[in-house]
Amino acid sequence: MRRVLTTALAALLLAGGCSLTGDSDGTGLRVLAGSELADLAPILKEAREETGVSVDIDYAGTLDGVERVASGDAAASHDAVWFSSNRYLELHPSVKIGTATPIMSSPVVLGVRPEAARRLGWDSTRPTWKQIAEAAARRDFTYGMSDPASSNSGFSALVGVAIALNGGSDLDPAGIEAISGDLRKFFSTQLLTAGSSGWLSEAFARNGAEVDGLVNYESVLRSLNTSGQLAEPLTLVYPSDGVATADYPLTLLGTASPKARESHGKLTAYLLKPEVQRRIAELTHRRPVASGVGGDGPSDLKELPFPGSLDTVDRLVAAFFDRLRRPSRTVYVLDVSGSMRGNRLEDLKGALVALTGADESLQRFHNREEVTLLPFSTKPQDPRRFTVPDDEPKPVLQQIQQFSEGLRAGGGTAIYDSLAKAYDVMKQQTADDPDRFTSIVLMTDGENTQGLDYSGFEARYRKGPAVPGVPVFPVLFGEAEEKEMKDLASLTGGRAFDARKQSLEAVFKEIRGYQ
């Protein structure tokens, strides 16, 4: 079980290394940081001007970053880590860290549409997580939450809800089984998912009427409320039995040099200055941690404990995907035109095979998941549908692997005829079984050469898609038309992913957080 989770988390790299403030000049700090900290770029630029310390950031998903530290990979090229929390990191017995300085904080809470908050009475009282789960079980409350294996806000929400439903006590495997019914009720009305807390709020702004609220960082919810994208600001609901709070500790690795330790000291001292803390709060809506600097939001929040066992956390995340959450349905529209011959087709096969669990990754196709593979070239081929059973998934996963390995390339590129076919397939499947997360993944390495073009597809889509609310996640690969693919993602409420700068396997696994 441990290997299953840690391999999955190691696949969550979001972007390559980049410098927020310029190249290191001997007083720099090489930092592996959670991807949500990109919003601190202006602060870190000002810090360099004031202190001379440059910060070279390598962005990663928080949980992926933890695994890079635990494996020892991070120490080879980083002096420090800066995640939303060190609690998961500290469960790894092999990890040795140095000084950890919290810089700001943000609890994971609920943002609820005012009408729903009034209807549920949450505008005047603080419900418990159990009461929230009961409202979900009655279908009185629907919501969106980010993926626990891709985003720390989703991970914190999963762990926090489980602890709260366990009476605020530490969890063990038996405890997970005891509360699995309540957890299943809670997750039964999660209708919106995302691979990051930021994209979750963007999706809610587009489709907010479809759900009653979000489980997200307080800071993200406050940013959404001030963005002007909502008809009414969300009501922030703070469960009375506790929250999980991110405290963003800037943490030295045990292998950091004396120079890096000096730079860490200068940078943290600057970031904790009252005027800088206020600037951070204004820019990011996270709470200051320096004494004497006030912040928004209630101050009497109860902090939920974090599980004391790595095995327990692993089991909880695995149970979420295989047993607790609503299952997903995805149609993969796969370009096998002549331009895909050779390495490109082999990369595609390898990416699909990886999702069958060949690398023991939690990013594999999950139990209860429905997967349809729709290859295309001059025209769409016959789709092949697979449903992974809730027990003994291996035979079906092997069938997907065999189908993927049998793909052959040749012919033209009918992108939009094939995409239209995918929506028709999705329409029939949704009519048969509507209670699933649904999405379409489009992988193409070139421009459309056959049949319906983008303008024709767009016109047809705007008249009314075959299945409303199904996003397309285009994957840029080879000579794919970048603007057209991004326009397609925007049209359908999806997001474009770029496999020209990282492996197709890594991109397919990243998309898993959105399915």
C-alpha positions in Angstrom: 0.0 0.0 0.0 2.8 2.4 0.9 4.5 1.9 -2.5 1.2 2.4 -4.3 0.6 5.8 -2.8 4.2 7.1 -2.8 4.6 6.1 -6.5 1.4 8.0 -7.3 2.4 11.1 -5.5 5.8 11.1 -7.2 3.9 11.5 -10.5 2.3 14.8 -9.6 5.0 17.1 -10.7 3.3 20.2 -12.1 6.1 22.2 -13.7 9.8 22.4 -14.1 12.2 24.5 -12.1 12.1 28.3 -12.6 13.4 31.4 -10.9 10.9 33.8 -9.3 13.5 36.4 -8.6 16.5 35.8 -10.9 19.5 33.6 -11.0 21.3 32.6 -7.8 24.3 34.7 -7.2 25.7 32.9 -4.1 23.1 34.3 -1.8 20.3 32.4 -3.3 18.0 29.8 -1.8 17.0 26.8 -4.0 13.5 25.9 -2.9 11.1 23.0 -3.8 7.7 24.7 -3.2 4.0 23.9 -3.5 2.6 25.1 -6.8 0.1 27.5 -5.1 3.0 29.7 -3.9 3.4 31.2 -7.4 1.3 34.1 -6.1 4.2 35.2 -3.9 6.3 36.2 -6.8 6.0 39.9 -6.2 6.8 39.5 -2.5 9.9 37.4 -3.3 11.1 40.0 -5.8 10.8 42.7 -3.2 12.6 40.4 -0.7 15.6 40.1 -3.1 15.8 43.9 -3.5 15.7 44.3 0.3 17.9 41.4 1.5 19.9 40.3 -1.6 18.5 36.7 -1.2 17.3 35.3 -4.5 14.7 32.5 -4.4 15.0 29.9 -7.2 11.7 27.9 -7.2 11.1 24.4 -8.4 7.3 24.1 -8.4 5.7 20.8 -7.5 2.4 19.5 -6.2 2.7 19.5 -2.4 2.4 15.7 -2.0 4.8 15.1 -4.9 7.3 17.4 -3.3 7.1 15.4 0.0 7.9 12.2 -1.9 10.9 13.8 -3.6 12.2 14.8 -0.2 11.5 11.4 1.3 13.4 9.7 -1.6 16.4 12.0 -1.2 16.0 13.4 -4.7 15.2 16.9 -3.5 18.4 17.3 -1.5 20.5 17.0 -4.7 19.3 20.3 -6.0 17.5 22.1 -3.2 18.3 23.9 0.0 14.8 24.1 1.4 11.2 23.1 0.9 8.1 25.3 1.2 4.9 23.3 1.3 1.5 24.2 2.7 2.2 21.9 5.7 5.0 19.6 6.9 2.6 17.2 8.6 2.7 14.6 5.9 6.4 15.1 5.4 7.1 14.5 9.1 5.5 11.0 8.9 8.3 9.8 6.7 11.0 8.2 9.0 13.8 8.8 6.5 13.2 12.6 6.3 15.6 14.9 8.1 14.7 18.6 8.0 16.2 21.7 9.7 14.7 24.9 10.8 11.0 25.3 9.7 9.5 28.8 9.9 5.7 29.2 9.3 5.2 32.3 7.1 1.4 32.5 6.7 -1.7 30.3 7.2 -5.0 29.4 5.7 -7.6 26.9 7.0 -9.5 24.5 4.7 -13.2 25.6 5.0 -16.4 25.7 3.1 -17.5 28.5 0.8 -21.3 28.2 0.3 -23.6 30.1 -1.9 -25.7 32.5 0.3 -29.0 30.9 -0.7 -27.7 27.5 0.3 -26.2 28.8 3.5 -29.5 30.4 4.5 -31.5 27.3 3.6 -29.2 25.0 5.7 -28.9 27.5 8.6 -25.1 27.7 8.1 -25.2 31.5 7.8 -25.9 31.8 11.5 -24.5 28.6 13.0 -21.4 26.5 12.5 -22.3 22.9 11.5 -20.1 20.0 12.4 -18.5 17.9 9.6 -21.0 15.1 10.5 -23.9 17.5 9.9 -22.4 18.5 6.6 -22.1 14.9 5.7 -25.7 14.3 6.7 -26.8 17.2 4.5 -24.9 15.7 1.6 -26.5 12.3 2.3 -30.0 14.0 2.0 -28.8 15.7 -1.3 -29.3 19.0 0.4 -25.7 20.1 -0.1 -23.6 19.6 -3.2 -20.0 20.9 -3.6 -16.7 20.8 -5.3 -13.3 19.7 -3.9 -9.9 19.3 -5.4 -8.2 15.9 -5.9 -6.5 14.6 -2.7 -3.6 13.1 -4.7 -3.0 16.2 -6.7 -3.8 19.1 -4.4 -3.1 19.8 -0.7 -6.5 21.4 -0.1 -8.2 18.2 -1.2 -5.8 16.1 0.8 -6.3 18.3 3.9 -10.1 18.1 3.4 -10.1 14.4 3.1 -7.9 13.9 6.2 -9.8 16.6 8.2 -13.2 15.2 7.4 -12.1 11.7 8.3 -10.7 12.8 11.6 -13.8 14.8 12.5 -16.1 12.0 11.6 -14.0 9.8 13.8 -14.9 12.0 16.8 -11.7 14.1 16.5 -9.6 11.1 17.4 -6.6 9.8 15.5 -7.4 7.3 12.7 -6.2 3.8 12.2 -7.2 1.3 9.5 -10.1 0.0 11.6 -11.3 3.5 12.1 -11.4 4.2 8.4 -13.6 1.2 8.0 -15.9 2.3 10.8 -16.5 5.7 9.3 -16.5 4.6 5.6 -20.3 4.9 5.5 -20.3 8.5 6.7 -17.4 9.3 4.3 -19.3 7.8 1.4 -22.3 10.0 2.2 -20.1 13.1 2.4 -18.5 12.4 -1.0 -21.7 11.3 -2.7 -22.6 14.9 -3.5 -19.1 16.1 -4.6 -20.1 17.0 -8.2 -17.0 19.1 -9.1 -13.4 18.0 -9.0 -10.1 19.5 -10.0 -6.4 18.9 -9.9 -5.7 22.2 -8.1 -7.4 24.6 -5.7 -7.1 27.5 -8.2 -8.6 25.6 -11.1 -11.4 24.4 -8.8 -12.4 28.0 -8.0 -12.2 28.9 -11.7 -14.5 26.0 -12.6 -16.9 27.1 -9.8 -17.0 30.6 -11.2 -18.0 29.2 -14.6 -20.5 26.6 -13.2 -21.3 27.8 -9.7 -25.0 27.3 -10.1 -24.4 23.6 -10.4 -23.2 23.1 -6.9 -23.9 24.8 -3.5 -20.3 25.4 -2.5 -16.6 24.5 -2.4 -14.3 22.9 0.1 -11.1 24.9 -0.4 -8.5 27.1 1.3 -10.0 30.1 3.0 -7.6 32.3 1.1 -8.7 30.9 -2.3 -12.4 31.4 -1.3 -11.7 35.0 -0.2 -9.8 35.7 -3.5 -12.8 34.3 -5.4 -15.2 36.5 -3.4 -13.2 39.7 -4.3 -12.6 38.7 -8.0 -15.9 40.0 -9.2 -16.7 36.7 -10.9 -19.6 35.8 -8.6 -23.1 37.3 -8.5 -22.9 37.1 -4.6 -19.8 36.4 -2.4 -19.8 33.0 -0.9 -20.6 32.6 2.8 -17.5 31.1 4.5 -18.5 28.3 6.8 -16.1 27.1 9.6 -17.0 23.7 10.9 -17.4 23.8 14.7 -15.5 20.5 15.3 -12.4 21.7 13.6 -10.4 22.5 10.5 -7.1 21.5 8.9 -4.8 24.6 8.5 -2.0 25.1 6.1 0.8 27.1 7.8 3.3 27.2 4.9 6.6 26.6 6.8 9.7 27.6 4.8 11.9 24.6 5.8 15.6 24.0 5.5 16.6 20.5 4.4 19.1 18.7 6.7 21.7 18.9 4.0 21.5 22.7 3.5 24.9 24.5 3.5 25.8 27.2 6.0 25.3 29.8 3.3 21.8 28.5 2.6 21.0 28.6 6.3 22.1 32.2 6.4 20.0 33.0 3.4 17.0 31.2 4.9 17.4 33.3 8.1 17.5 36.6 6.2 14.5 35.7 4.0 12.3 34.5 6.8 13.2 37.5 9.0 12.1 39.7 6.1 8.9 37.8 5.4 7.8 38.0 9.1 8.2 41.8 9.2 4.7 43.3 10.1 4.6 45.4 6.9 5.5 42.4 4.8 3.0 40.2 6.6 0.3 42.7 5.8 1.4 42.8 2.2 1.2 39.0 2.0 -2.3 39.1 3.4 -3.4 41.8 1.0 -2.0 39.9 -2.0 -2.8 36.3 -1.2 -5.6 36.5 1.4 -3.7 34.2 3.6 -3.5 35.0 7.3 -0.5 36.6 8.9 1.4 34.6 11.5 3.5 37.4 13.0 2.3 38.5 16.4 0.5 41.8 16.5 -0.6 41.7 12.8 -4.3 41.2 12.6 -6.0 39.0 9.9 -9.4 38.4 8.6 -11.6 35.5 9.7 -12.5 34.0 13.1 -9.7 33.3 15.5 -11.3 30.6 17.6 -11.0 27.8 15.2 -10.2 24.3 16.5 -7.4 22.5 14.8 -8.0 18.9 13.9 -5.2 16.4 14.6 -3.3 14.8 11.8 -3.0 11.0 11.6 0.1 9.7 13.3 0.7 6.8 10.9 1.9 7.0 7.3 0.1 3.7 6.6 -3.2 5.1 7.8 -2.9 8.1 5.5 -2.0 5.9 2.5 -5.0 3.6 3.2 -7.4 6.6 3.5 -6.3 8.1 0.1 -6.5 4.7 -1.6 -10.0 4.1 -0.1 -11.1 7.5 -1.4 -10.4 6.7 -5.0 -11.5 3.0 -5.0 -14.5 3.1 -2.7 -15.6 6.4 -1.3 -15.9 9.0 -4.0 -18.2 9.1 -7.1 -16.5 7.1 -9.9 -15.4 8.7 -13.1 -16.2 8.2 -16.8 -13.7 9.3 -19.4 -13.5 9.0 -23.2 -9.9 9.1 -24.5 -9.9 10.4 -28.1 -6.5 9.2 -29.4 -4.8 10.4 -32.5 -3.3 7.4 -34.4 -2.8 9.2 -37.7 0.3 8.6 -39.9 2.3 11.4 -38.1 2.1 9.3 -34.9 4.3 6.5 -36.3 7.4 5.7 -34.4 8.3 7.2 -31.0 5.1 9.2 -30.7 2.9 6.2 -30.9 5.1 4.3 -28.5 4.9 7.3 -26.1 1.1 7.2 -26.3 1.0 3.4 -25.7 3.4 3.8 -22.7 1.2 6.6 -21.2 -1.9 4.5 -21.4 -0.2 1.4 -20.1 1.1 3.4 -17.1 -2.6 4.2 -16.2 -3.4 0.5 -16.0 -1.1 0.3 -12.9 2.0 -1.1 -14.6 4.0 1.2 -12.3 1.8 0.4 -9.3 0.7 4.1 -9.3 -2.4 5.4 -7.5 -2.9 7.4 -10.7 -4.0 4.2 -12.4 -7.6 3.7 -13.5 -9.5 3.2 -10.3 -12.0 0.6 -9.2 -15.5 1.4 -10.5 -14.1 3.7 -13.2 -15.4 3.7 -16.8 -12.8 4.2 -19.5 -13.5 4.4 -23.3 -10.7 4.4 -25.8 -11.6 6.0 -29.1 -8.7 6.0 -31.6 -9.0 8.1 -34.8 -7.1 8.9 -38.0 -9.0 9.7 -41.2 -12.2 9.0 -39.3 -13.1 7.9 -35.8 -12.7 4.2 -35.2 -15.0 2.0 -33.1 -14.8 3.0 -29.4 -13.9 0.3 -26.9 -15.5 0.6 -23.4 -14.0 -0.8 -20.2 -15.4 -0.7 -16.7 -13.0 -1.5 -13.9 -14.8 -3.6 -11.3 -14.8 -2.7 -7.6 -13.1 -6.0 -6.9 -10.4 -7.9 -8.8 -9.6 -5.0 -11.2 -6.5 -6.6 -12.7 -8.2 -8.5 -15.6 -9.9 -5.4 -16.9 -6.7 -3.3 -16.5 -4.8 -6.0 -18.5 -7.5 -5.7 -21.2 -6.9 -2.0 -21.4 -3.2 -2.6 -21.6 -3.5 -5.1 -24.4 -5.8 -2.7 -26.4 -3.4 0.1 -25.9 -0.4 -1.9 -27.0 -2.3 -2.9 -30.2 -2.8 0.6 -31.5 -1.5 1.2 -35.0 -0.8 4.5 -36.8 -1.8 5.5 -40.3 -4.1 7.9 -42.2 -5.3 11.5 -41.9 -6.4 13.5 -38.8 -10.1 13.9 -38.2 -10.0 15.7 -34.9 -13.4 17.2 -34.7 -15.4 14.4 -36.3 -13.9 12.2 -33.6 -14.6 14.7 -30.8 -18.2 14.8 -32.0 -18.3 11.0 -31.9 -16.9 11.1 -28.3 -19.8 13.4 -27.2 -22.3 11.0 -28.8 -20.7 8.1 -26.9 -20.7 10.1 -23.7 -24.4 10.9 -24.2 -25.4 7.2 -24.4 -23.2 6.2 -21.5 -24.5 9.1 -19.3 -28.1 8.1 -20.1 -27.3 4.6 -18.8 -25.5 5.7 -15.7 -25.5 9.5 -14.8 -23.9 9.5 -11.4 -20.3 9.9 -12.4 -17.6 12.5 -13.0 -17.4 12.9 -16.8 -14.6 14.2 -19.1 -13.1 13.8 -22.5 -9.3 13.7 -23.1 -8.2 14.6 -26.6 -4.6 13.7 -27.6 -3.4 14.9 -31.0 0.0 15.7 -32.5 -1.1 17.8 -35.5 -3.7 19.9 -37.3 -7.1 18.7 -38.4 -7.0 17.5 -42.0 -10.3 15.6 -42.4 -14.0 16.3 -41.9 -15.4 18.9 -39.5 -13.1 21.8 -38.7 -12.9 23.8 -35.4 -15.4 26.5 -36.5 -17.9 23.9 -37.5 -17.5 22.0 -34.2 -17.7 25.3 -32.2 -21.0 26.3 -34.0 -22.5 22.9 -33.3 -21.3 23.0 -29.7 -22.8 26.4 -29.0 -26.2 25.3 -30.3 -26.1 22.8 -27.5 -23.5 20.0 -26.7 -24.7 16.4 -26.8 -23.9 16.2 -23.1 -23.8 19.6 -21.2 -21.0 20.0 -18.6 -18.5 17.6 -20.0 -15.1 19.3 -20.3 -12.5 18.5 -22.9 -8.9 18.3 -21.8 -6.7 18.7 -25.0 -3.1 17.5 -24.8 -0.6 19.5 -26.9 1.8 17.1 -28.5 4.0 17.3 -31.5 2.7 20.0 -34.0 -0.7 20.3 -32.4 -2.4 23.7 -33.0 -1.9 25.4 -29.6 -4.4 28.3 -30.0 -7.1 26.0 -31.3 -6.6 23.5 -28.5 -6.7 26.2 -25.9 -9.8 27.6 -27.5 -11.4 24.2 -27.4 -10.6 23.8 -23.7 -12.1 27.2 -22.9 -15.2 26.4 -25.0 -16.0 23.2 -23.1 -14.8 24.3 -19.6 -11.7 22.2 -19.7 -8.0 22.9 -19.6 -5.2 22.4 -22.1 -2.1 20.4 -21.1 1.3 20.6 -22.7 3.2 17.3 -23.4 5.8 19.1 -25.5 7.8 20.1 -22.4 7.3 16.9 -20.3 6.5 13.3 -21.0 3.0 12.3 -22.2 2.9 9.8 -19.3 3.4 12.6 -16.8 0.7 14.7 -18.5 -1.8 11.9 -18.6 -1.2 11.4 -14.9 -1.6 15.1 -14.2 -5.0 15.0 -16.0 -6.1 12.3 -13.6 -6.5 15.0 -10.9 -9.3 16.5 -13.0 -11.3 13.3 -13.7 
